[in-house]
Amino acid sequence: MNGIAGKDSGCVGKASSGEALTLSPRIIFLFSCTCALAVANVYTAQPLLESIAVSLHVAPGAIGIVVTATQTGYALGLLFLVPLGDRFDRKKLVIVQLLLSVLALTASALAANLLMLLCAMLLVGLMAVVAQLVVAWAAIAAAPSQRGQVVGSVTSGIVLGILLARVISGTIADIAGWRAVYLIAACLLLLLSLVLANTMHTTPKPPVRTSYPSLVLSVFQLFITEPQLRKRGVLALLVFAAFSMLWTSMVLPLNAMSVSQTGTGMFGLAGVAGALAATKGGVWADNGMGQRASGLALALLTLSWLPIAYLHTTLWLLLLGVVMLDFAVQTVHVINQSLIIAARPDAASRLVGAYMCFYCLGSALGAISATHLYALWGWYAVCCAGALISAGAFLFWSGIRHS
């Protein structure tokens, strides 16, 4: 049976052998929470960089490497762990990765120096790709008539986890310090793994049609054979570099202005509004308006850096810029994935994994460059670089929109 039911019949209705079941709202919510908590761990460090730098005696210009290490681990996981979902029991695979995440988060909380923290954060990022496995698990578990709703709900968990991580981690750090953030995250994932183990049935082993090395190799081959992946991947790299430049470095001038870590994290709520509005991107892509919407979003992304640059004048302008930037980035992100999957629906999961590598590379480069720029020339240098990258993305889109 392809469907996954809870021990208390977490699915609605019955299905004969080989058919998917209709998932109950409770099971869908469990999938969404798993994705949210897993992905959140990649982003919790961003409001904490100043505190981590002081605690571990690291220069402010170098602390962005913590985010880079996490994103690097995530990129490696997309290439080398996500393909395992086509060979092994998804329930066991997800639980093992969650438990390894617990160990990595605990090691992060106990890190005595920067090297130990970087090694732990690399493993945190590596295990965070469990969210991509859960998306595939939920899609296969759901009945075809319910699949779009399920995948949409689970994906929304990923987006909200990314954005709310900044709010929650900043609040916890203000109360109990940055190490408590990782200890609490470890406890939540441990609890979640126990709930999954006792709620979800064991899934059947997926049919093995190729070896693991061939699965991994096929991901690399997609970079060569799929032009839509390359074009949209470059856009993803550029827009998420801009995205990461803002969210990684924004904490530095805000802390200099004596804004609390809770206050810094609260800007994530503005990002939630932008991300929720960007769900329209999928509708525009379905209606054949993906290219036009991409261009408008990239223009908005470039303009968003103008109010962001006035952070020292008023935080309301920063708030406006954050909403504009997050709306633009998430719109492009949704359209990118829609167009890539439409080009090769038979390779959807591998395409998403390959595409997300561009996302991780852009995020990592944006993080490390933003902190260095701020240390050397200040906030306006970060904003100018972000605007140039965003304008570069718009120009690239202009060149490929008719191809």
C-alpha positions in Angstrom: 0.0 0.0 0.0 1.4 3.4 -1.0 -0.7 5.3 1.5 0.6 6.1 5.0 -2.0 6.0 7.8 -1.6 6.7 11.4 -2.1 3.9 13.9 -5.3 5.5 14.8 -6.4 5.7 11.2 -5.0 9.1 10.5 -6.2 8.8 7.0 -9.8 9.2 5.8 -11.5 6.4 4.1 -10.2 3.0 2.9 -8.1 2.0 -0.1 -7.3 -1.3 -1.7 -3.8 -2.6 -1.9 -1.5 -0.4 -4.0 -3.8 2.7 -3.8 -3.0 5.9 -1.9 -5.2 7.0 1.0 -6.8 10.3 1.7 -4.6 11.9 4.4 -6.3 13.4 7.4 -5.7 17.0 8.4 -3.8 15.8 11.5 -1.3 13.8 9.4 -0.9 16.7 6.9 -0.2 19.0 9.9 2.4 16.5 11.2 4.1 16.5 7.8 4.1 20.3 7.7 5.5 20.6 11.3 8.3 18.2 10.4 9.3 20.3 7.4 9.0 23.6 9.3 11.2 22.4 12.3 13.8 20.7 10.0 14.3 23.7 7.7 14.1 26.3 10.5 17.4 25.0 11.9 19.2 26.2 8.8 18.1 29.8 9.5 18.0 30.2 13.3 21.6 31.4 13.4 20.9 34.6 11.4 19.6 36.7 14.3 22.2 35.2 16.7 25.4 36.0 14.8 26.3 38.9 17.0 25.8 36.9 20.2 27.7 33.9 18.8 30.6 36.1 17.7 30.9 37.6 21.2 30.6 34.3 22.9 33.2 32.5 20.8 35.5 35.5 20.3 35.1 35.7 16.6 35.5 38.9 14.5 32.1 40.3 13.3 33.3 40.2 9.6 34.0 36.5 9.8 30.9 35.2 11.7 28.9 34.9 8.5 30.8 31.7 7.8 28.4 30.0 10.3 25.5 30.5 7.9 27.7 29.5 5.0 28.6 26.2 6.7 25.0 25.4 7.3 24.0 26.1 3.7 26.9 24.1 2.4 25.7 21.1 4.4 22.2 21.6 3.0 23.5 21.6 -0.6 25.5 18.4 0.0 22.4 16.8 1.5 20.3 17.7 -1.6 22.8 15.9 -3.9 23.7 12.9 -1.8 20.9 12.2 0.7 17.7 13.2 -1.1 18.1 10.4 -3.7 18.0 7.8 -0.9 14.2 8.4 -0.8 14.0 6.4 -4.0 15.6 3.3 -2.4 14.7 3.1 1.3 11.7 3.1 3.6 10.9 6.8 3.9 9.7 6.6 7.4 12.9 5.0 8.7 15.0 7.4 6.6 13.2 10.5 8.0 13.4 9.3 11.6 17.1 8.5 11.3 17.8 12.0 9.8 15.8 13.7 12.6 17.7 11.8 15.3 21.0 12.8 13.6 19.7 16.4 13.6 19.2 16.2 17.3 22.8 15.2 17.8 24.0 18.0 15.5 22.0 20.6 17.3 23.2 19.4 20.7 26.8 19.7 19.5 26.1 23.2 18.2 24.8 24.2 21.6 27.8 22.8 23.4 30.4 24.1 20.9 33.4 25.6 22.7 35.0 27.3 19.6 34.2 28.3 16.1 35.6 25.2 14.5 33.4 22.9 16.6 30.4 25.1 15.8 31.1 25.0 12.0 31.4 21.2 12.0 28.1 20.9 13.9 26.3 23.4 11.7 27.6 21.6 8.6 25.8 18.4 9.9 22.7 20.5 10.9 22.4 21.7 7.2 23.1 18.2 5.9 20.3 16.6 7.9 17.9 19.5 7.2 17.2 18.1 3.7 14.8 15.7 5.5 12.2 18.3 4.6 12.6 17.5 0.9 12.2 13.8 1.7 9.0 14.6 3.7 7.6 16.5 0.7 8.1 13.5 -1.5 6.7 11.1 1.2 3.5 13.3 1.6 3.0 13.5 -2.1 3.2 9.7 -2.6 1.1 9.0 0.5 -1.8 11.3 -0.7 -4.5 10.3 -3.0 -4.1 11.8 -6.5 -7.1 14.0 -5.9 -5.6 15.4 -2.8 -1.9 15.6 -3.8 -1.8 19.3 -4.8 -3.4 20.3 -1.5 -1.0 18.1 0.5 2.1 19.3 -1.2 1.0 22.9 -0.9 0.4 22.6 2.8 3.8 20.9 3.4 5.6 23.4 1.3 3.9 26.2 3.3 5.4 24.6 6.4 8.9 25.0 4.9 8.3 28.7 4.1 6.9 29.5 7.5 9.6 27.6 9.2 12.3 29.6 7.4 10.8 32.9 8.2 9.5 32.3 11.8 12.8 30.8 12.8 14.3 34.3 13.0 11.5 35.5 15.3 11.6 32.5 17.6 15.3 32.2 17.8 15.8 35.9 18.6 13.2 35.7 21.4 14.7 32.6 23.0 18.2 34.1 22.7 17.1 37.3 24.5 15.7 35.2 27.4 18.2 32.3 27.7 21.1 32.9 25.3 21.9 31.6 21.9 22.9 28.1 23.1 19.4 27.6 24.4 18.0 28.0 20.9 19.8 24.9 19.7 19.0 22.8 22.8 15.3 23.6 22.5 15.4 22.8 18.8 17.0 19.4 19.6 14.3 18.6 22.1 11.5 19.5 19.7 13.0 17.3 16.9 13.5 14.4 19.4 9.8 14.7 20.4 8.8 15.0 16.8 10.7 11.8 15.8 8.9 9.9 18.6 5.5 11.1 17.4 6.3 10.1 13.8 7.6 6.7 14.9 4.3 6.0 16.8 1.9 7.7 14.4 3.0 6.7 10.9 3.0 3.2 9.5 6.2 1.8 8.0 6.3 2.6 4.3 7.0 0.0 1.6 10.5 0.1 0.1 10.3 2.1 -3.2 11.0 0.1 -6.3 14.7 0.1 -7.0 15.2 0.8 -10.7 18.8 2.1 -10.6 21.7 2.0 -8.2 22.4 4.8 -5.7 25.5 6.1 -7.7 23.4 6.2 -10.8 20.7 8.2 -8.9 23.2 10.7 -7.8 24.8 10.9 -11.2 21.5 11.5 -12.8 21.1 14.7 -10.7 24.3 16.0 -12.1 23.3 15.0 -15.6 20.2 17.2 -15.3 22.4 20.3 -15.1 23.6 19.5 -18.6 20.5 18.2 -20.3 17.8 20.6 -18.9 18.2 24.2 -20.2 15.2 25.4 -18.1 16.9 24.1 -15.0 20.1 26.1 -15.8 18.2 29.3 -16.6 16.0 29.3 -13.6 18.8 28.0 -11.4 20.9 31.1 -12.2 17.9 33.3 -11.2 17.6 31.3 -8.0 21.3 31.8 -7.2 21.0 35.6 -7.7 17.7 36.2 -5.9 18.7 34.0 -2.9 22.1 35.7 -2.7 20.2 39.0 -2.3 17.8 37.4 0.2 20.6 36.1 2.3 22.6 39.3 2.2 19.7 41.1 3.9 18.8 38.5 6.5 22.4 37.7 7.4 23.7 41.2 7.8 20.5 43.1 9.0 21.2 42.0 12.6 24.5 43.9 12.7 23.2 47.5 12.2 20.1 46.7 14.3 22.3 45.5 17.2 24.4 48.7 16.8 21.1 50.7 17.2 20.4 48.7 20.4 17.5 46.8 18.9 17.0 43.6 20.9 17.3 40.1 19.3 13.6 39.7 19.8 13.0 42.9 17.8 15.3 41.8 15.1 13.6 38.5 14.8 10.2 40.1 14.6 11.1 41.4 11.2 10.5 37.8 10.1 6.8 38.4 10.5 7.0 40.9 7.6 8.6 38.1 5.6 5.7 35.8 6.4 3.3 38.3 4.9 5.4 38.5 1.7 5.8 34.7 1.4 2.1 34.0 1.9 1.2 36.6 -0.8 3.8 35.0 -3.2 1.7 31.8 -3.4 0.1 33.6 -6.3 3.2 32.8 -8.2 2.1 29.3 -8.9 -1.3 30.5 -10.2 0.5 33.0 -12.5 2.7 30.2 -13.8 -0.3 27.9 -14.5 -2.0 30.7 -16.4 1.0 31.3 -18.7 2.1 34.5 -16.9 5.2 33.1 -15.2 7.7 35.1 -17.3 5.9 38.4 -16.9 5.4 37.9 -13.2 9.1 37.0 -12.8 10.2 40.2 -14.4 7.9 42.3 -12.3 9.1 40.5 -9.1 12.7 41.0 -10.0 12.1 44.7 -10.6 10.4 44.9 -7.2 13.4 43.1 -5.7 15.8 45.7 -7.1 13.6 48.6 -5.8 13.2 47.0 -2.3 16.8 47.9 -1.5 16.0 51.6 -1.5 13.8 51.6 1.6 16.1 49.0 3.2 19.1 51.4 2.8 17.3 53.9 5.1 17.4 51.5 8.1 19.1 54.1 10.2 16.4 56.7 9.4 13.3 54.7 10.4 12.6 51.0 10.9 9.2 51.4 9.1 11.1 51.8 5.8 13.1 48.7 6.6 9.8 46.9 7.3 8.5 48.0 3.9 11.6 46.9 2.2 11.6 43.5 3.9 8.0 42.8 2.7 8.9 43.9 -0.9 12.0 41.8 -0.9 10.4 38.6 0.5 7.4 38.9 -1.8 9.7 39.2 -4.8 12.0 36.4 -3.9 9.3 33.9 -3.0 7.3 34.8 -6.2 10.4 34.0 -8.3 11.1 30.9 -6.3 7.5 29.5 -6.8 7.5 30.3 -10.5 11.0 28.8 -11.0 9.9 25.4 -9.6 6.6 25.4 -11.5 8.4 26.0 -14.8 11.2 23.5 -14.1 8.8 20.7 -13.1 6.5 21.4 -16.1 9.5 20.9 -18.4 10.2 17.4 -17.1 7.5 16.1 -14.8 9.0 12.6 -14.9 12.1 13.8 -13.1 10.3 16.2 -10.7 12.1 15.3 -7.4 15.6 15.2 -8.9 14.9 18.5 -10.7 13.9 20.1 -7.4 17.0 18.8 -5.7 19.2 20.1 -8.4 17.4 23.4 -8.4 17.8 23.8 -4.7 21.6 23.5 -5.1 21.5 26.9 -6.8 19.4 28.2 -3.9 22.0 27.0 -1.4 25.0 28.3 -3.3 23.4 31.8 -3.6 22.4 31.8 0.1 25.9 30.8 1.1 27.6 33.4 -1.1 25.2 36.1 0.0 25.8 35.4 3.7 29.6 35.5 3.6 29.8 38.5 1.3 27.3 40.6 3.3 29.1 40.3 6.6 32.5 41.2 5.0 31.0 44.2 3.2 29.4 45.4 6.4 32.7 45.1 8.3 34.6 46.9 5.6 32.2 49.7 4.4 29.0 49.5 6.4 25.3 49.1 5.7 25.1 51.2 2.5 27.7 48.9 0.9 25.6 45.9 1.6 22.5 47.6 0.2 24.4 48.7 -3.0 25.7 45.2 -3.5 22.2 43.7 -2.9 20.7 46.1 -5.4 23.4 45.3 -8.0 22.8 41.6 -7.7 19.0 42.1 -7.9 19.4 44.3 -11.0 21.7 41.6 -12.5 19.0 39.0 -12.0 16.5 41.3 -13.8 18.9 41.8 -16.7 19.5 38.0 -16.9 15.8 37.4 -17.0 15.5 40.0 -19.8 18.0 38.0 -21.8 16.3 34.6 -21.4 12.6 35.5 -21.3 12.0 34.7 -25.0 14.2 31.6 -25.1 
